[in-house]
Amino acid sequence: MKLFQTLRRRFRTWDYNRNSNIKYYNFWLDQRPEEMWFTRFIQSNFPNKKLPRINFTSVLGSIDEMKDNRRGLNIFYTGENLHADRFSVQRNIFEKQHYDLSLGFDTSDASNYLRLPLWILWCFPPDANRKTINKIVQAMRYPTIGDRKEFCCLICSHDQSGIRSQIMDRLSTIGAITSAGRFRNNTDALQKEFNDDKVSFMRQFKFAICPENSDAFGYVTEKIFDAILSGCIPIYTGSSNQPEPTLINSNAIIFWNPAADNNTMSETVKLLGNSPQAYMNFAMQARLTDDAEEVVWQYYAGLKKHFEQLLS
């Protein structure tokens, strides 16, 4: 049975990748290889370059895929927290494998490593230029606030750490929490009314619960950026409560501290929820720093530089 499952998995991966010389292993596979962010980044930056076989490997699948030594360029990418217990095996394999380039949320001085957190892929298109980045950054820095009737939302599929339950239970004593994901779902509006457009759905709400699923410094996903772009006030924990300090204005975020009683946090949410003026004063702060555009651009410049070296 195990052999059959292995062969079936390998056939599916082969079939998925067979028409592309940029191939993906252990990635989310709801997009074809030609649609993937990295493929589009490479093609937009090197349109006339004859490309070698490029293999991108991640952690969302069989650990056997991580162990394969494939011909061509081998690049590792993860948007997951490899320091979390559930990825301990994958981290051990990653540390033993050789990759021509490794990408993730961690920081490292290694010449073949670049920090590239998940929110970059989520918030910014692969062919972005300075003008595109500036437009997106400005939309995040001062999002439209408007008149928000609903109290607070949460969109997630699970709560393995228990943090989301804790925040939701505490804030439920202040107002109704609308949960649009699989976890504690109590509405189908996200799917039926907003066609799974999370940001548009969130624009109804004053607050958004958006913690990371595990905590490690630098581990920041798209969750807080969805809340920022939607104009909600983010209620967040993750990255040691210092999410992207060169990019995000922490004064515009409400932080949950897993090691504290969070009474002050609850009182702040209650005050802002009951006072339109106090809410507007808080919500209209600049969400991103003045250096945000340059911070984002440097990720693009750094990634392009690495590919220039690999493809030369």
N, C-alpha and C positions, 0 to 999 in steps of 0.2 A: 504493500500500500504506500509506504513512504517513498519507494523508488518511483512509483507511478505518479505521485504528487509532485516529486522533484522534476520528472520529465515533463509533466503538464505545465508546471510553472516556467520551466526553461523554454518550452515551445511558445508560450504566450509572450514571454519577454522577447524572444527572437522575432516573432510575428509583429510585435509592436514596433521594433526597431529596424526591421529589415530594409526599409526603403530610405533610410537616413544614415549618413555617415557621422552624425551627432546622435549618440545613443544614450539611453537613460536606464538605470538599474536601481530598483528600490526607491523610485520616485512616486509621487502621486501621478496616476496615469489617466486622468480624465481629459488630458490634452494630448494631441499627437506630438511627436518629436519636433516637427516644424513649428508648432505653436508654443513650445516651451520658452520661458523667459530667456534662458541662456542661449538657446539657438538663435533667437531673434536678436539678442545683444551681439553675438558674434557676427551674424550676417549683416547687421546694420553698421558695424564698425569695420568690417573687413569684406566689403561687397565683392571685390575682385580677386580675393585671395583663394587659391586652391587649397581647400582644407584637408588635413589628414583625418583619419578616424579619431573622434573625440568621444571618450566614455565618461559620462557623469554617473557617479555612484552615491547613493544616500543610504538612509537607515530604515526606510519604511517598507520592510519586506524581509525576505529570507537573509539570514546572516551569511549563507553560502555565497550569495551574490557579492558580498563585501570581500570575500576571500579570493575571488577570481583574479588572475593576472591577465589582463587583456592587452592585445596589441594596440598601438596607437597612444595618444595622450590620455592619461587617466586623472580625472579630477573628482575630488570628493567635495560634496556639499551637504550640509544639514542646517535646517532651520529649527531643529529640536535641541533640547537641553541634554547633552550627552553626560552631564554630571548627575542627572536624575537616575534613581535606582533602576528604573525600567529600561534604561539604555546602557547599563553597565557592560553587557556583553558586546554591544556594538562599539562602545568606546574602546574597549580592550582590543578589538580587531582593528579599529581605525589607527590606534597608536602603533600597531605592529606593521601595518601595510605601508608601502611607498606610493605616494601620489605625486604627480608632477605639480599639482596645485591643490591646496585644501582651502575651503571656504566655510565660514560658520560665524557664530556670534562671539566666540572667545577672542582674546587678544593673544598674539604670539609674535616673537621676533624672528621666527623662521622665515627664510627667504622665499619659501614656497607656500606661504600662508597669507591670506588676506581676510580681515574681518569683513563680513558681508551679512548683516543680520536680515532676518526674514522680511521685516517691514519694507526693506528696499524693493524686493520683488513684488510685494503686495501693493505698495502705494505709488510706485513710479514705473513708467513703461520702459522696456529695455532699450528703445531707441531715443530716449529723452536727451534733449540738449539743455543748455543753460536756461533758455527761455521757457521750456516746458517745466523744468524743475522749479523755476521762480514762480510760475503760475500755480503749481500745486502747493508749494510752500506758503504762498500768500493766502490761498484758500484755507489752509490749516491754521495759519497764524491768527487770522481773524475770521473764523467761520460765522455764518449767519446764525443768529440766536433766535430771533422771531418770538412768537407767542406759543409757548409749549404747555399743553394741557395735561400731559401725562407725567407721572412722578419719576419712575425709574425702570430701566429695562436691563435684561441680561440675555445674551445669546451665546450659548456654549453647548457642547455635546456631552460633556462628562464633568465630573468633579473628583478626580482621583486623589487630590491633595486634601479635600474637604474645605478649602478656603472659600470657595464660592458659596457653599452652604452656610458658612459662618456669616459672611457678609450679607447674604440674602435674608437669613433669619433675623439678624440685627436690624436691618433697614425695613423689614416687613412690619416692625412695630411703629414705623413712622408713616408708611404709605404702601400702596399696592405695588408689588414688583411684577412686571410683565416679562415672562420667560418665553422666548420665541424659539430657542433651540431644543434639542432632544432632552436636555437636562431640565427636570421639573417643568416641562412644557405646559403652558396654560393659554396659548393662543396659536392660531394658524394664520394670523394676519401677515406675517413675514412672507409666507409662501403665496397665499391667495390674493393679497392686496398689493404686495410690493415685489412680487416675482423674485424673491430671495435677494433683493437689494438691501443689504444690511444698513448702509448709511442712510438711505432714504427712510427706512423704517425707524431708525433711531432718532430722526429729527423731530419726532413727536414728544420726546422725553427730555426732562430736565437733567437727569443723571443717567449714567450708564455704568453698571458694574462690569469691570473689564480686567480682572487680574490675570496674571500668567498662570499656567497650570503647574509650574514649579519655579523655584527661586534659585537663581545664580546671577552673580553680577554680570551685566551685559546682555543677559538673555531677555531680549525684548522682541515681541512679535507684532503683528498688525493690530492686536486688540485695542491698545491704547490709542493708536492712530485712527482707527475707525471712530472711536468716541470723539476724538478731537475734531476730525473732519465733519462729523455730524452736528457739531455744536453742543453736544451734551457735555456736562461736567464729568470727567472720568473719575470713578472710584476705583483705585488701582493698588495692587501690590505686586511686586516682582523686581528683579534686578537690584536687590537690596534697597528697594525704594529710592533708587537713583536711576530712573530710566533715561538713557541717552542724555546725560547732563549737558552736553554741548549743543543739543538740539531742542530739548523740551524745557519749557519754563515750569519748574516744579511748583511754583506758587499758584499755577492754574489747575493743579491736580489735587484731589482729596485722596490721601493715602490711608490704607488700612495696614495696621501693624500687627502681624500675627502673634507677636510676643507681648502685646499690651491689651488693656481692657477696651480701648477704642471708644471710650465715653465721649472724648472731645470730638472725635470724628463724627459720631452720631449726632451730637449737638450741632455741629457745623452743618450737616445735611439738613437737620430739622429747621435750623434758622434760615438757611437759604431757600428751602422748600416753601416756607411760610411767608417769606418777605420778597416780593417781586423786585424791589429796589436792590436789596442785598444780593439777590440771585444775579441780577444784571451786572452789578459791580464786579462780582466774581467771574461770571461767564465771559465778560467782555475783555478780560485781560488777554494780552498776547499769549497764545498757546506755545509758539515756537520762538526761539531766540533770534537775535539779529543775524547771527552767523549760520542760520539753518541752511540757507541755499548753498553756501560754500561747503558745509559739512556733507551734504548729500552729493554734491558734485565731485568731491574728492573720492567717494566710493566708486563712482563711474570711472574717473580718471585712473584710479588704482587698478581696477579690474581690467581696463583696456591695456594698461601698461603690462600687466602679467600676461595677457593673451598675446601681445606683441612679442614678448620674449619667447613664449612657447611656440609661436607660429613662425618665428624667424628662421 
